[in-house]
Amino acid sequence: MKKLLTQASVAAASLATATAALASDSADTGVTEMNAGPGTFFLLLGGVALLGVVLFLMLKFMNRKK
């Protein structure tokens, strides 16, 4: 069970990193200069929603009776 939770945590962290990397055009643009179009917004929104689902499932598995 702990292996599944570890894999889910790693997957969620990887998804958040990949979403952040896709959100900007290059790594050296700076904080104030970000092309925030509709695609970027929906990618970030989808990442947040998926992270919420992963956290919900992790809590469900951790809090169930044995």
Phi and psi restraints in degrees (value plus and minus 20) as a CYANA .aco file:
   2 LYS   PHI     -86.9   -46.9
   2 LYS   PSI     -49.8    -9.8
   3 LYS   PHI     -85.8   -45.8
   3 LYS   PSI     -60.1   -20.1
   4 LEU   PHI     -83.8   -43.8
   4 LEU   PSI     -63.2   -23.2
   5 LEU   PHI     -86.2   -46.2
   5 LEU   PSI     -58.0   -18.0
   6 THR   PHI     -85.0   -45.0
   6 THR   PSI     -63.5   -23.5
   7 GLN   PHI     -84.7   -44.7
   7 GLN   PSI     -58.7   -18.7
   8 ALA   PHI     -86.4   -46.4
   8 ALA   PSI     -59.0   -19.0
   9 SER   PHI     -85.7   -45.7
   9 SER   PSI     -63.0   -23.0
  10 VAL   PHI     -85.1   -45.1
  10 VAL   PSI     -59.8   -19.8
  11 ALA   PHI     -85.0   -45.0
  11 ALA   PSI     -61.2   -21.2
  12 ALA   PHI     -85.7   -45.7
  12 ALA   PSI     -60.9   -20.9
  13 ALA   PHI     -86.2   -46.2
  13 ALA   PSI     -59.8   -19.8
  14 SER   PHI     -85.2   -45.2
  14 SER   PSI     -60.6   -20.6
  15 LEU   PHI     -84.6   -44.6
  15 LEU   PSI     -61.8   -21.8
  16 ALA   PHI     -83.9   -43.9
  16 ALA   PSI     -60.3   -20.3
  17 THR   PHI     -86.2   -46.2
  17 THR   PSI     -63.4   -23.4
  18 ALA   PHI     -85.8   -45.8
  18 ALA   PSI     -59.0   -19.0
  19 THR   PHI     -84.8   -44.8
  19 THR   PSI     -61.8   -21.8
  20 ALA   PHI     -85.3   -45.3
  20 ALA   PSI     -57.0   -17.0
  21 ALA   PHI     -88.7   -48.7
  21 ALA   PSI     -56.7   -16.7
  22 LEU   PHI     -95.0   -55.0
  22 LEU   PSI     -42.0    -2.0
  23 ALA   PHI     -89.9   -49.9
  23 ALA   PSI     -47.8    -7.8
  24 SER   PHI    -131.8   -91.8
  24 SER   PSI     134.2   174.2
  25 ASP   PHI     -91.3   -51.3
  25 ASP   PSI     -60.7   -20.7
  26 SER   PHI    -162.8  -122.8
  26 SER   PSI     145.0   185.0
  27 ALA   PHI     -95.9   -55.9
  27 ALA   PSI     -38.1     1.9
  28 ASP   PHI    -129.1   -89.1
  28 ASP   PSI       2.8    42.8
  29 THR   PHI     -96.2   -56.2
  29 THR   PSI     -47.2    -7.2
  30 GLY   PHI      80.4   120.4
  30 GLY   PSI     147.4   187.4
  31 VAL   PHI     -95.1   -55.1
  31 VAL   PSI     -56.4   -16.4
  32 THR   PHI    -101.8   -61.8
  32 THR   PSI     -32.2     7.8
  33 GLU   PHI    -135.8   -95.8
  33 GLU   PSI      74.9   114.9
  34 MET   PHI    -156.5  -116.5
  34 MET   PSI     106.5   146.5
  35 ASN   PHI     -95.2   -55.2
  35 ASN   PSI      77.7   117.7
  36 ALA   PHI    -122.6   -82.6
  36 ALA   PSI      62.2   102.2
  37 GLY   PHI    -110.7   -70.7
  37 GLY   PSI    -197.4  -157.4
  38 PRO   PHI     -81.6   -41.6
  38 PRO   PSI     -57.2   -17.2
  39 GLY   PHI     -83.5   -43.5
  39 GLY   PSI     -62.6   -22.6
  40 THR   PHI     -83.5   -43.5
  40 THR   PSI     -63.5   -23.5
  41 PHE   PHI     -80.1   -40.1
  41 PHE   PSI     -66.1   -26.1
  42 PHE   PHI     -91.2   -51.2
  42 PHE   PSI     -50.6   -10.6
  43 LEU   PHI     -83.8   -43.8
  43 LEU   PSI     -65.9   -25.9
  44 LEU   PHI     -84.9   -44.9
  44 LEU   PSI     -62.1   -22.1
  45 LEU   PHI     -83.3   -43.3
  45 LEU   PSI     -61.3   -21.3
  46 GLY   PHI     -86.0   -46.0
  46 GLY   PSI     -58.3   -18.3
  47 GLY   PHI     -83.9   -43.9
  47 GLY   PSI     -61.7   -21.7
  48 VAL   PHI     -85.7   -45.7
  48 VAL   PSI     -62.4   -22.4
  49 ALA   PHI     -83.9   -43.9
  49 ALA   PSI     -62.7   -22.7
  50 LEU   PHI     -85.8   -45.8
  50 LEU   PSI     -58.6   -18.6
  51 LEU   PHI     -83.6   -43.6
  51 LEU   PSI     -58.4   -18.4
  52 GLY   PHI     -82.7   -42.7
  52 GLY   PSI     -60.9   -20.9
  53 VAL   PHI     -85.3   -45.3
  53 VAL   PSI     -62.0   -22.0
  54 VAL   PHI     -83.4   -43.4
  54 VAL   PSI     -64.6   -24.6
  55 LEU   PHI     -83.6   -43.6
  55 LEU   PSI     -60.2   -20.2
  56 PHE   PHI     -81.4   -41.4
  56 PHE   PSI     -65.3   -25.3
  57 LEU   PHI     -86.4   -46.4
  57 LEU   PSI     -57.9   -17.9
  58 MET   PHI     -83.0   -43.0
  58 MET   PSI     -62.9   -22.9
  59 LEU   PHI     -86.0   -46.0
  59 LEU   PSI     -57.1   -17.1
  60 LYS   PHI     -81.3   -41.3
  60 LYS   PSI     -66.0   -26.0
  61 PHE   PHI     -88.3   -48.3
  61 PHE   PSI     -56.9   -16.9
  62 MET   PHI     -95.9   -55.9
  62 MET   PSI     -48.4    -8.4
  63 ASN   PHI    -117.8   -77.8
  63 ASN   PSI     -15.5    24.5
  64 ARG   PHI     -99.2   -59.2
  64 ARG   PSI     135.0   175.0
  65 LYS   PHI     -92.1   -52.1
  65 LYS   PSI     126.6   166.6
